[in-house]
Amino acid sequence: MKPATAAKKLDVYLPATPAEFRERPITRAELADLQADPPEWLRTLRADGPHPKNLVAAKLGISNSGLVRGGITEALTTAQIDELLSEMPDWLAAERATQIEVRREERRVKSLQADKRRAREEGDAESDA
């Protein structure tokens, strides 16, 4: 597989990986070995970053779009993420609040759909009886 695909599966920022990782295809067996027994560079990268945008967003508790709206376009290190969380700029607080509302709405819709599905199933069971 392409190094970009392997990096995505490993949740690491491709440009921060060693050249030997970026410059050649990675086999599935090699990927499995990296996941099972990560080398030092991978452990360090996962712990300290820089992290890919999807992980930065998750660590900040916001969406990828929220990162862009907040002006974050580059990968961030764990220290930079921790600093943002401790400073809690207005844009980050607003994006976190938005994300909480989005998740709440998703749960509400999912619950509503489950209720409708149960009602349909109960209706089907009654018509079979």
Beta strands, then each sheet from edge to edge (+ up, - down):
end
